[in-house]
Amino acid sequence: MTVSSPTAVPTRVRGRAATLLVAVLAGLALGAVDLAGQLLLPYPWANLANSPAVWAAAAFALGAGLRAGRARAIAAGIVLLLVAVESYYLAATLVLGDDLANLWSPTTLIWLFAGVLAGLVFGPAGAAWRAGRWWPATVAVALLGAVFVAEGARAFRTVNLPTGAILAALGLALVLLLARSARQRLVALAVLVPLAALGAVGYLGAGLATG
């Protein structure tokens, strides 16, 4: 019979608590920075501050930066985005005088649901990229690039050409930068195409894209 070290459980608890704290702090910062970017940046860059793809990238970055397992990356990604949504609306209340009821409005609930889905996908995608196993890392990179390209396509459809061009360029650039070899770049770009098409359909259905 194996007996666990008396410090093993507290260490795991501390690790989970640290992950939660980092996710909460990052979410508070993301929501506030989103609002600040919309107010301070010129067009079309201000649109990027409110981009769902940028928020997905934040979950990806957190999942990669934690160097944790899949479950912890999922939890961190979800907490990050849930806190960020509420932080955004709270910042809008404090800075712009918006109604505090926006924190629990139907629109906010939709964004919270989207945050759960995005955290569920992009948190572990970041962890998979960090782990470096070839196929999971390749798909993770393609997924991150695809969400930008998909939102860019949505922006093109609404005749928001500058924003669409920036988003699409960012998506391709992320694949080129994060892939670890020429072969991985080529495969990731190939995988990106159907993922971006699927994402574009999702954006059209949900209406979640930059203005």
Secondary structure, 3 states (H helix, E strand, C coil): CCCCCCCHHHHHHHHHHHHHHHHHHHHHHHHHHHHHHHHHCCCCHHHHHCCHHHHHHHHHHHHHHHCCCHHHHHHHHHHHHHHHHHHHHHHHHHHHCCCHHHHHCHHHHHHHHHHHHHHHHHHHHHHHHHHCCHHHHHHHHHHHHHHHHHHHHHHHHCCCHHHHHHHHHHHHHHHHHHCCCHHHHHHHHHHHHHHHHHHHHHHHHHCCCCC
